[in-house]
Amino acid sequence: MPALKDTLDRPLRDLRISVTDRCNFRCPYCMPAEIYGERYQFLPRDQLLTFEETARLARVFVKLGVTKLRLTGGEPLVRADVEQLVAMLAALGKNPEGHALDITLTTNGYLLEQKAQALKDAGLQRITVSLDSLRPDVFARLNGRNFTPERVLAGIRKAQQVGLTPIKLNCVAVRGVNDEDIVDLARFARDNGCIMRFIEYMDVGNLNHWKMDQVVPAREIVERITAVFPLEPAEPNYKGEVAERWRYRDGASELGVIASVTQPFCRDCTRARLTTDGKLVTCLFASTGADLRGPMRSGASDDDLEAIIRQVWTVRTDRYSELRTAMTPATRKKIEMFQIGG
């Protein structure tokens, strides 16, 4: 079967699945506490995709060429028994082209220590943990709950012990907030056998009060690190990889920078997103999505669902990051990050 491609010849390879819109953190760049407080009404349970529905849709996406499934949220580990969904996805095996599925998960790490073994046993292959600072005061400020990093660090150690490796650590670098932590985070990852990835602060959603002068450019991040730990460029692992790879010249490990703002990679983007309530979204900065839950619950066959996905993907034109200079956040309402997975 020919690969499913969009109007810019981008294939569908990567599906991010948001399993919950809830989170135990209140990071200001995603779910600011002043808005998502105790009285905020998240989606009722009957509007969330069940695990069976999620696995069914994933099977259709895999049939269309998807090779990577990433569980996100919100915070995916707050979804009860999420390891059951991991097992369902692991049972999908390979896609029609014979590629084994890469099944992974992104987490803030707070519940990882108690969940790591169950996730590994269910078939999760590796994990990404958000870690924006090692300093307790900065970490507390960025998670919005006054949590310190100890539980996250314990979760990382446990994930290593059970074999959820290589572990990637994500840091959203915000100037004036945690940019002083860049070298320390790189050092921590080097010393602990992890792959550090720095992400430029993006205007995802509508509520984080994003400004361009808060962005720490990827080039600056690399320069800061290489001044202490010399780096050299590394080839991408595959076409469409969003992180620009760098390796340490002493062979210690590698790191990545994701430069969506200063070096957009829209034309290589192969990602689709499935929201918590079953909408197909074709860009992190999208305003709307195509409903899959409604047709599925109304009796649509797998062929019907495949037809919807094909129709959406083949007309896809998204390249928001390339157009950002002409589109300020105020000119376009976007889906919030916790609903589609960052």
C-alpha positions as a Python dict, from the first residue, in 0.01 Angstrom:
ca = {
    (1, 'M'): (0, 0, 0),
    (2, 'P'): (147, 341, -94),
    (3, 'A'): (244, 557, 204),
    (4, 'L'): (-26, 803, 311),
    (5, 'K'): (108, 1153, 245),
    (6, 'D'): (-17, 1508, 285),
    (7, 'T'): (-3, 1803, 45),
    (8, 'L'): (365, 1865, 130),
    (9, 'D'): (455, 1498, 70),
    (10, 'R'): (487, 1426, 444),
    (11, 'P'): (400, 1069, 543),
    (12, 'L'): (200, 975, 851),
    (13, 'R'): (447, 799, 1083),
    (14, 'D'): (400, 919, 1439),
    (15, 'L'): (87, 920, 1656),
    (16, 'R'): (73, 1101, 1989),
    (17, 'I'): (-213, 983, 2206),
    (18, 'S'): (-340, 1202, 2490),
    (19, 'V'): (-491, 964, 2744),
    (20, 'T'): (-612, 1228, 2990),
    (21, 'D'): (-654, 1604, 3015),
    (22, 'R'): (-573, 1593, 3387),
    (23, 'C'): (-236, 1657, 3546),
    (24, 'N'): (-87, 1667, 3894),
    (25, 'F'): (137, 1960, 3794),
    (26, 'R'): (36, 2314, 3698),
    (27, 'C'): (325, 2420, 3478),
    (28, 'P'): (280, 2784, 3375),
    (29, 'Y'): (362, 2712, 3009),
    (30, 'C'): (85, 2449, 2988),
    (31, 'M'): (-175, 2455, 3268),
    (32, 'P'): (-130, 2773, 3474),
    (33, 'A'): (-269, 2726, 3824),
    (34, 'E'): (-465, 3050, 3822),
    (35, 'I'): (-685, 2906, 3547),
    (36, 'Y'): (-675, 2532, 3611),
    (37, 'G'): (-746, 2546, 3981),
    (38, 'E'): (-941, 2308, 4204),
    (39, 'R'): (-1275, 2413, 4053),
    (40, 'Y'): (-1175, 2365, 3690),
    (41, 'Q'): (-1398, 2111, 3520),
    (42, 'F'): (-1202, 1858, 3319),
    (43, 'L'): (-1369, 1620, 3074),
    (44, 'P'): (-1619, 1378, 3231),
    (45, 'R'): (-1516, 1014, 3207),
    (46, 'D'): (-1773, 921, 2942),
    (47, 'Q'): (-1619, 1173, 2702),
    (48, 'L'): (-1274, 1019, 2726),
    (49, 'L'): (-1179, 747, 2483),
    (50, 'T'): (-1181, 409, 2651),
    (51, 'F'): (-867, 199, 2627),
    (52, 'E'): (-1046, -28, 2382),
    (53, 'E'): (-1142, 269, 2163),
    (54, 'T'): (-790, 409, 2177),
    (55, 'A'): (-634, 76, 2083),
    (56, 'R'): (-881, 35, 1797),
    (57, 'L'): (-796, 376, 1654),
    (58, 'A'): (-425, 308, 1700),
    (59, 'R'): (-466, -12, 1500),
    (60, 'V'): (-619, 187, 1213),
    (61, 'F'): (-335, 440, 1226),
    (62, 'V'): (-78, 162, 1226),
    (63, 'K'): (-245, 15, 919),
    (64, 'L'): (-192, 352, 751),
    (65, 'G'): (182, 349, 819),
    (66, 'V'): (233, 477, 1175),
    (67, 'T'): (546, 330, 1333),
    (68, 'K'): (560, 523, 1661),
    (69, 'L'): (298, 551, 1935),
    (70, 'R'): (359, 794, 2221),
    (71, 'L'): (126, 824, 2519),
    (72, 'T'): (93, 1175, 2658),
    (73, 'G'): (-159, 1383, 2848),
    (74, 'G'): (-205, 1592, 3056),
    (75, 'E'): (-4, 1356, 3267),
    (76, 'P'): (-59, 1001, 3138),
    (77, 'L'): (34, 831, 3465),
    (78, 'V'): (-266, 984, 3643),
    (79, 'R'): (-493, 779, 3414),
    (80, 'A'): (-582, 470, 3617),
    (81, 'D'): (-435, 143, 3488),
    (82, 'V'): (-265, 310, 3192),
    (83, 'E'): (-36, 7, 3169),
    (84, 'Q'): (-337, -188, 3038),
    (85, 'L'): (-347, 44, 2738),
    (86, 'V'): (28, -3, 2689),
    (87, 'A'): (-28, -379, 2671),
    (88, 'M'): (-304, -334, 2413),
    (89, 'L'): (-79, -118, 2197),
    (90, 'A'): (215, -354, 2232),
    (91, 'A'): (-7, -635, 2102),
    (92, 'L'): (-49, -452, 1770),
    (93, 'G'): (292, -581, 1664),
    (94, 'K'): (411, -437, 1332),
    (95, 'N'): (271, -208, 1065),
    (96, 'P'): (198, -334, 712),
    (97, 'E'): (547, -235, 599),
    (98, 'G'): (696, -470, 859),
    (99, 'H'): (822, -199, 1094),
    (100, 'A'): (805, -292, 1461),
    (101, 'L'): (615, -35, 1664),
    (102, 'D'): (804, 206, 1886),
    (103, 'I'): (589, 246, 2198),
    (104, 'T'): (688, 519, 2438),
    (105, 'L'): (544, 764, 2691),
    (106, 'T'): (610, 1119, 2809),
    (107, 'T'): (562, 1193, 3179),
    (108, 'N'): (643, 1455, 3440),
    (109, 'G'): (789, 1165, 3639),
    (110, 'Y'): (611, 1229, 3969),
    (111, 'L'): (439, 887, 3969),
    (112, 'L'): (706, 708, 3769),
    (113, 'E'): (880, 528, 4053),
    (114, 'Q'): (563, 335, 4140),
    (115, 'K'): (458, 278, 3777),
    (116, 'A'): (784, 197, 3598),
    (117, 'Q'): (785, -180, 3647),
    (118, 'A'): (421, -223, 3544),
    (119, 'L'): (480, -14, 3233),
    (120, 'K'): (784, -217, 3136),
    (121, 'D'): (603, -546, 3197),
    (122, 'A'): (316, -425, 2977),
    (123, 'G'): (546, -362, 2683),
    (124, 'L'): (654, 1, 2709),
    (125, 'Q'): (995, 28, 2548),
    (126, 'R'): (1131, 360, 2669),
    (127, 'I'): (1026, 679, 2838),
    (128, 'T'): (1070, 1057, 2826),
    (129, 'V'): (1064, 1259, 3148),
    (130, 'S'): (1012, 1633, 3174),
    (131, 'L'): (1279, 1794, 3391),
    (132, 'D'): (1294, 2172, 3371),
    (133, 'S'): (1534, 2233, 3659),
    (134, 'L'): (1731, 2059, 3933),
    (135, 'R'): (1705, 2357, 4168),
    (136, 'P'): (1420, 2297, 4416),
    (137, 'D'): (1292, 2655, 4407),
    (138, 'V'): (1289, 2679, 4028),
    (139, 'F'): (1146, 2329, 3991),
    (140, 'A'): (868, 2419, 4235),
    (141, 'R'): (792, 2740, 4049),
    (142, 'L'): (772, 2559, 3716),
    (143, 'N'): (545, 2277, 3834),
    (144, 'G'): (306, 2515, 4007),
    (145, 'R'): (259, 2277, 4301),
    (146, 'N'): (571, 2349, 4507),
    (147, 'F'): (695, 1996, 4440),
    (148, 'T'): (1070, 1943, 4465),
    (149, 'P'): (1256, 1724, 4212),
    (150, 'E'): (1339, 1432, 4440),
    (151, 'R'): (1042, 1215, 4340),
    (152, 'V'): (1107, 1276, 3973),
    (153, 'L'): (1473, 1185, 4012),
    (154, 'A'): (1373, 867, 4197),
    (155, 'G'): (1138, 785, 3910),
    (156, 'I'): (1420, 828, 3659),
    (157, 'R'): (1641, 592, 3858),
    (158, 'K'): (1363, 334, 3877),
    (159, 'A'): (1295, 357, 3504),
    (160, 'Q'): (1662, 289, 3440),
    (161, 'Q'): (1657, -10, 3673),
    (162, 'V'): (1366, -174, 3492),
    (163, 'G'): (1509, -105, 3146),
    (164, 'L'): (1294, 178, 3008),
    (165, 'T'): (1596, 309, 2824),
    (166, 'P'): (1735, 518, 2672),
    (167, 'I'): (1567, 773, 2896),
    (168, 'K'): (1520, 1117, 2743),
    (169, 'L'): (1487, 1422, 2965),
    (170, 'N'): (1296, 1722, 2829),
    (171, 'C'): (1356, 2079, 2942),
    (172, 'V'): (1154, 2375, 2814),
    (173, 'A'): (1407, 2656, 2837),
    (174, 'V'): (1252, 2991, 2932),
    (175, 'R'): (1475, 3297, 2949),
    (176, 'G'): (1489, 3451, 3291),
    (177, 'V'): (1327, 3146, 3450),
    (178, 'N'): (1541, 2835, 3404),
    (179, 'D'): (1796, 2919, 3137),
    (180, 'E'): (2068, 2924, 3404),
    (181, 'D'): (2002, 2551, 3451),
    (182, 'I'): (2099, 2449, 3097),
    (183, 'V'): (2456, 2339, 3167),
    (184, 'D'): (2365, 2173, 3499),
    (185, 'L'): (2091, 1970, 3330),
    (186, 'A'): (2328, 1867, 3053),
    (187, 'R'): (2580, 1759, 3317),
    (188, 'F'): (2317, 1562, 3507),
    (189, 'A'): (2212, 1375, 3192),
    (190, 'R'): (2576, 1301, 3099),
    (191, 'D'): (2653, 1170, 3447),
    (192, 'N'): (2342, 953, 3464),
    (193, 'G'): (2330, 795, 3120),
    (194, 'C'): (2031, 994, 2993),
    (195, 'I'): (1974, 1194, 2674),
    (196, 'M'): (1898, 1558, 2748),
    (197, 'R'): (1670, 1748, 2511),
    (198, 'F'): (1617, 2121, 2529),
    (199, 'I'): (1298, 2262, 2379),
    (200, 'E'): (1252, 2620, 2272),
    (201, 'Y'): (965, 2783, 2457),
    (202, 'M'): (667, 2778, 2220),
    (203, 'D'): (336, 2958, 2192),
    (204, 'V'): (132, 2642, 2241),
    (205, 'G'): (-228, 2704, 2343),
    (206, 'N'): (-358, 3045, 2443),
    (207, 'L'): (-278, 3086, 2810),
    (208, 'N'): (96, 3089, 2869),
    (209, 'H'): (151, 3459, 2779),
    (210, 'W'): (428, 3362, 2539),
    (211, 'K'): (667, 3628, 2412),
    (212, 'M'): (950, 3587, 2165),
    (213, 'D'): (1203, 3743, 2402),
    (214, 'Q'): (1147, 3452, 2643),
    (215, 'V'): (1277, 3205, 2387),
    (216, 'V'): (1629, 3073, 2440),
    (217, 'P'): (1737, 2986, 2084),
    (218, 'A'): (1867, 2636, 2023),
    (219, 'R'): (2194, 2777, 1891),
    (220, 'E'): (2253, 2962, 2217),
    (221, 'I'): (2178, 2647, 2415),
    (222, 'V'): (2436, 2451, 2217),
    (223, 'E'): (2692, 2729, 2257),
    (224, 'R'): (2646, 2740, 2634),
    (225, 'I'): (2691, 2366, 2669),
    (226, 'T'): (2979, 2328, 2426),
    (227, 'A'): (3172, 2595, 2619),
    (228, 'V'): (3183, 2344, 2905),
    (229, 'F'): (3137, 2009, 2731),
    (230, 'P'): (3250, 2029, 2366),
    (231, 'L'): (2986, 1907, 2121),
    (232, 'E'): (2978, 1805, 1757),
    (233, 'P'): (2680, 1756, 1524),
    (234, 'A'): (2529, 1407, 1490),
    (235, 'E'): (2323, 1271, 1205),
    (236, 'P'): (1946, 1235, 1263),
    (237, 'N'): (1824, 887, 1350),
    (238, 'Y'): (1552, 909, 1086),
    (239, 'K'): (1392, 1156, 848),
    (240, 'G'): (1144, 1374, 1032),
    (241, 'E'): (1320, 1355, 1370),
    (242, 'V'): (1232, 1681, 1543),
    (243, 'A'): (1539, 1704, 1767),
    (244, 'E'): (1865, 1826, 1620),
    (245, 'R'): (2120, 1580, 1759),
    (246, 'W'): (2457, 1668, 1909),
    (247, 'R'): (2711, 1433, 2066),
    (248, 'Y'): (2982, 1501, 2319),
    (249, 'R'): (3327, 1482, 2168),
    (250, 'D'): (3448, 1271, 2459),
    (251, 'G'): (3188, 1007, 2373),
    (252, 'A'): (2992, 1050, 2697),
    (253, 'S'): (2646, 1056, 2536),
    (254, 'E'): (2439, 1292, 2324),
    (255, 'L'): (2179, 1565, 2355),
    (256, 'G'): (1914, 1718, 2136),
    (257, 'V'): (1765, 2061, 2078),
    (258, 'I'): (1414, 2116, 1945),
    (259, 'A'): (1407, 2449, 1765),
    (260, 'S'): (1045, 2488, 1661),
    (261, 'V'): (1065, 2867, 1691),
    (262, 'T'): (1404, 2961, 1544),
    (263, 'Q'): (1455, 2668, 1305),
    (264, 'P'): (1109, 2534, 1211),
    (265, 'F'): (1093, 2175, 1089),
    (266, 'C'): (736, 2181, 960),
    (267, 'R'): (822, 2036, 622),
    (268, 'D'): (952, 1715, 779),
    (269, 'C'): (673, 1676, 1037),
    (270, 'T'): (514, 1331, 1029),
    (271, 'R'): (307, 1362, 1348),
    (272, 'A'): (-62, 1326, 1409),
    (273, 'R'): (-226, 1369, 1748),
    (274, 'L'): (-525, 1199, 1905),
    (275, 'T'): (-693, 1407, 2174),
    (276, 'T'): (-835, 1273, 2497),
    (277, 'D'): (-1187, 1291, 2354),
    (278, 'G'): (-1100, 1131, 2021),
    (279, 'K'): (-1022, 1412, 1780),
    (280, 'L'): (-755, 1381, 1513),
    (281, 'V'): (-529, 1688, 1522),
    (282, 'T'): (-260, 1739, 1260),
    (283, 'C'): (-47, 2010, 1425),
    (284, 'L'): (57, 2104, 1779),
    (285, 'F'): (-70, 2456, 1702),
    (286, 'A'): (-403, 2350, 1550),
    (287, 'S'): (-730, 2525, 1623),
    (288, 'T'): (-958, 2227, 1561),
    (289, 'G'): (-955, 1853, 1507),
    (290, 'A'): (-1157, 1592, 1319),
    (291, 'D'): (-1392, 1385, 1535),
    (292, 'L'): (-1325, 1010, 1539),
    (293, 'R'): (-1502, 924, 1863),
    (294, 'G'): (-1848, 1022, 1736),
    (295, 'P'): (-1839, 807, 1422),
    (296, 'M'): (-1682, 519, 1612),
    (297, 'R'): (-1953, 523, 1881),
    (298, 'S'): (-2217, 550, 1609),
    (299, 'G'): (-2108, 224, 1452),
    (300, 'A'): (-1838, 324, 1203),
    (301, 'S'): (-1630, 35, 1072),
    (302, 'D'): (-1251, 36, 1068),
    (303, 'D'): (-1270, 111, 697),
    (304, 'D'): (-1491, 413, 772),
    (305, 'L'): (-1243, 541, 1031),
    (306, 'E'): (-956, 485, 792),
    (307, 'A'): (-1137, 689, 529),
    (308, 'I'): (-1176, 982, 770),
    (309, 'I'): (-808, 973, 862),
    (310, 'R'): (-706, 951, 497),
    (311, 'Q'): (-926, 1244, 405),
    (312, 'V'): (-783, 1460, 685),
    (313, 'W'): (-418, 1373, 625),
    (314, 'T'): (-417, 1399, 246),
    (315, 'V'): (-535, 1762, 259),
    (316, 'R'): (-305, 1858, 548),
    (317, 'T'): (-118, 2186, 488),
    (318, 'D'): (5, 2269, 842),
    (319, 'R'): (324, 2470, 879),
    (320, 'Y'): (243, 2705, 1166),
    (321, 'S'): (600, 2745, 1291),
    (322, 'E'): (716, 2861, 949),
    (323, 'L'): (442, 3125, 950),
    (324, 'R'): (472, 3230, 1313),
    (325, 'T'): (635, 3566, 1238),
    (326, 'A'): (317, 3671, 1058),
    (327, 'M'): (79, 3514, 1312),
    (328, 'T'): (106, 3628, 1670),
    (329, 'P'): (-66, 3415, 1936),
    (330, 'A'): (-347, 3672, 1961),
    (331, 'T'): (-452, 3617, 1600),
    (332, 'R'): (-532, 3248, 1625),
    (333, 'K'): (-702, 3041, 1893),
    (334, 'K'): (-535, 2705, 1946),
    (335, 'I'): (-608, 2382, 2127),
    (336, 'E'): (-441, 2376, 2470),
    (337, 'M'): (-130, 2158, 2500),
    (338, 'F'): (-265, 1939, 2781),
    (339, 'Q'): (-548, 1829, 2552),
    (340, 'I'): (-326, 1709, 2267),
    (341, 'G'): (7, 1623, 2428),
    (342, 'G'): (314, 1841, 2402),
}
